[in-house]
Amino acid sequence: MSLLDTPRAGYPLTRMRRMRRDAFSRRLMCETTLTPNDLIYPVFVLEGTGVREPVASMPGVTRLSIDLLVAEARAIAALGVPAMALFPVTPASAKSEDAREAFNPDGLAQRAVRAVKDAVPELGVITDVALDPFTTHGQDGLIDDQGYVVNDATVDVLVRQAVSHAEAGADVVAPSDMMDGRIGAVRTALEAEGHIHTRILAYSAKYASSFYGPFRDAVGSAANLGGGNKYTYQMDPANTNEALHEVALDLDEGADMVMIKPGMPYLDIVRRVKDQFGVPTFVYQVSGEYAMLKAASQNGWLDERAVVLEALLGIKRAGADGILSYYAKDVARWLAE
């Protein structure tokens, strides 16, 4: 019997507004709650010392050198945010066709992981496993002579990248590339190297979305990508059943958690994944979502705090266990007030 089939008295014996009348009764019947435990804070890291660069298309978001990143890690841990996701801004001189900087043990991402884990060991550190910050063409993988992203050769590099992150101390590696078979290959390599506790957060349903633009500006891959696109490996926004297939494959290959990206335009996918699999399900409130809310708020068209909390609550209500959001630090402060 469904909820709608349950016998109930009609109006006026049942007045739905009774329970909405006062704050105390609204609180008592609240079905979904948002806490700092639901948040993951994505941060862009760059070379240098004492460097803080604003991201023009993401007001309020900055790229940080490792020393300032460590200070930020301490701040969010103090606010109760359980994890940080790191995204390196690779210098142009370190980019190449074969993305070899991705698995450099002394690369920017690897040094950032070590610094954060040394300073704030209780904070979870999640690393992005993808090649777009390291390629001269801005694609998430290696390309052939026709510019097509090749699968298996890319997976080989992703495996080396993931292992280098685990060796640096990453708690979670998060392949966001959408190559076939990469979760199984990464899991096998982690096990073989003794990293049995390293978790895999698979970007299982990552759509070829137009909401990623500001992120590509932030990591410096937009100019390299130019007029290119990622339609041959990221998912078609029209598809839902395909997402379930992708999630099932990644779980079978050893993923501990799955990601749906972007967030708000894809909440139907979140609900289907959670209902179908019941596994830890994460959502990325992406740069374009952040930029829209920020711009409208700065123009006085929206109440920023109210709409951000509503948007995140909606993602949680759809079934998300955790949310990557550039608002995570602000939200943790708001929730503490």
N, C-alpha and C positions, 0 to 999 in steps of 0.2 A: 504494500500500500504506500503510495506516495504522500507527501505532505498535503497536497491539494485534495487528496481523497479522504483525509481525516474529517470526520463529522464535526461541525462547529455550529454554534448558534449564530443567527444573523443579527443585523442591526435592528433594534438598539441594544440588545443584550451584549453584542460584541461591538465595542467601539475601539478601533485600532489606535485612535489618537490618545486614549487614556494613558498608555505606557510612554507616549512621547511628551506628555505634558510637562514633566519636571526632569531636571538634569539627573537626579539620583536614579530614576527608573530608566532613563535612556542609557545610563552607564551600566545598570544591572543587566540589561538585555543586549548589550553591544556584542555582536557576533565576531568581529574582526578587530584585532589590535595591532598597532605598529609600535615597535620598540627599537632601541639601538641595536639589539641582537639581530634584527632583520637586515642590517645595512652592511654593505661593502663599499669602501671608499677608493675609487680609481684615481691614480695620481700619475702625472707625467714627470719623468726624471730626465735631466740633461747633464752634460759634462760641466765641470767648473766647480768653483767654491763661492758660496755666498751669492749664487745666481738665482734670480726669480724673474721669469719672463711671463707677462700676461699673454693669454691666448685671445686674440682680438675677437674671434667669432664665438667665444664662450666667456662673457664678462664674469669676473670673479674667480675664474680658473687660471692657475699659473703653472708653468713648467718650473721644476725645482731642481737645483743641484743636490747631490747626495746629502750634504750636511744639513740643508734645509729640509730635505725629505725626512731625515731622522727626527728632526724637531716636530714635523707634522705627524709622524707616526706616534710619537709620545703623546701628542695632543689628542689624537683620535682614540688612542687606547684609554686615555683618562676619561673620555666621554662615553666609554662603553662600547664603541664600535669594534666588532671582533676581528675584522680583517681589512687589509689594504690590497688593492690590485695595482701592479706596477706596469707602466708602459714607457719604454725608453724612447728618447728622441735621439736617433742616431745621427752623428755628424755626416755630412755628405762624403767626406773623405773615407769613411768606413763602410760605405755602401758598395755593393758589387753585384755582378750578375749571378754569382753563386751563393750570395748571402752568408759568406763564411763567418762574418762577425757575429751572427746569431748564436753560435756555439763557442765563442771565445771565452775561456774560463775567467779571463780578466776583463770581459766586456762590461759595458755600462749596466746592463740589467743584473748581471751576476754580482758585480760590486755593490749594487744597490741592495740586493737581497741580503748579502752578508752584513752590510752596515745596519739595516733595519733589524735583522734577527739578533745581532750582537747587542743593540741598544734596547730593543723591546721584544724579548724572546716570546712573550705571551701573545703577541699580536700575530694573527695569521697572515702569511704573505702568499699572494697569488700572483703567478707570472703568466704573461701572454706568450703562447707558443704559436707564432706565425712569422712569416718572413717579410711582410710588407715594410716594416721599418728599416730593413737591411738590404733591400733590392734597389737597384738603380731604376727599375721600371715601376715600382710601387705595387706590384702584384704580391699576393700572399704566398706565392710559390715560384719555383723555377720555370722558365719559359723555353719553348723550342724556337726554331727559326721563323715560325709563323706567328709567334707571340702567344701561343696557346700554353696555358699553365699545365705542365706535366705532373702527373699524380705521384708515381712511385719514387721518382728521384727527389721530389719535394718531401715526401714522407721520410726518406733517409736523413735529410737535413733537419727536419722537425724532431726526429728522434734524438739526434745529437744535441739539439737545442734544449729539449726537455730534460735530458740527462744532466746537461751542464747546469741547469737551474736547480735540479734536485741536489746536485753536489754542492751548490752554493748555499743550500739551506732552505729552498722554497718549500712551503708546506703543501701547496697546491699548484700543479701545472695545468694551464687552461688552453688547450689547442683550439684556436679560433679560426682556423684556415679552411675548414670544410673539405679537406681532401679525404678520399675514400680510404678506409683501413688504417688511418693514422692512430686511432685510439688503441687498437690492438697492438700495433707496433710499438707505441710508446709504453704501454703497460708491460709488454714482454721485456723491453730494454730496462725499464725501471726495476723489474724483478731480478733480472740477470745481474744488475749492478748493485743489488742489495738495498735498493730504495723501496722497501716493501710498504712503508708507511706514507709515502708520497701519494697524495690524492690527485685524481684527475677530474677536473671540471670540464666536461666536453661542451663546446659550443655546438650543440647537436642540430638546432634549428636556427641557423643564422641566415637571415634573409638578405637578398640583394636590394637593400633599402636605400632610399635617397636621404635618410635621416642621419647618415654617417659623416656628412661633409665637415662639420667643425672638428671632429676627431682627427680626420686626415690632415687638417691644417695643423692640429696640435702636435702630431707626431712627425710632421714633415713629409708625408707620403703623397699628399694631394698633387704637388707639382710634378712628382715623378710619374704618377698615374696618368696625368694629363687628361686626354679625352677617352682614356680606356675605361673599361668596366669589369665587373666581377661576376657576370651572369653565368659563366660556364662552371662555377663552383658554388657560389652562394645561391640560396633557394629563391624560387619565383614567389613573389608576394601573394600570388593567387592561390597557392597550394596549401592544404592543411593535412591531407592524408600522408603526403610525402614526409611531413615533419614527424609523424608517428613512426614511419619506417626508419628514418634517420636516428631517432632516439632509441628505438629497439636495437638497431645495429651497434650503436655506441655502448649501450648497456651490456650487450652480449660480449663486446670486446674488452670490457673492464672499466668503464667509466663509473665513478662513484657518485657523480652529480651531473646534471644536464642543464644547459642554458638555452633560453629562448631570447633572441635579439632581433629587432628592438623590443621595447616594452609595450607601451600603451596601444599602438596599432595592432598588436598581436596577442591580446589577452585571451582571445578565443583559443589560440594555440596553447597557451599556458594551461587553461582549464582542461583541454583535451589530454594534454600530456600528464597532468597531475591525476586526472581521473583514470587514465589508462594504465599508468605505471606505478603511481604512488611513491616515486623515488624523490630524493632531494632535488628540487626544481628551482632554478635561479633565473632571474630576469635582469637584463641590462637596460636601464633607462638611459638611452644613448644620448650622444652629444646634441643631436638635433632636437630631441625632446627637451633637454636642459635649456638650449638656446631659445626655444620658443617661449618657455615659461619665464625665463629671465628677461627677454626683450619685452614681452607683454607687461611684465611687472614693472620694469623700469620706465615704461611709458605710462604707467598709472592705470592700465586697462584691467589688471588683475591684482588681487591681494596675494602677493607671492607666498607667504607662509601658508595661507589657507589652501591655495591651489596645489602647492607642492605636497603638502600632507595628504590632500585628497587623492592626488595622482598616485602616490606611493601606497596609500591604503587600498586603492582600486587594484593595483598590481598584486598586493598581498591577498586581497579578497578573491582574485582570480585563481589563486593556488600557489603563488610563489613562496618559497621558504626563505629566500634571501634576494636582495635587490642591490645591484651595483648602481650607484647614483652619485653624480657630482655634487649633489646636495647633501650627501651623507653627514658631513661635519655639521652643517647648519641644522639639519633635522635632529641630530643628536642633542644639540644645544636647545632647540625648541622643545623637545620632549622632556628635557630636564627642568624646564621652567615651570 
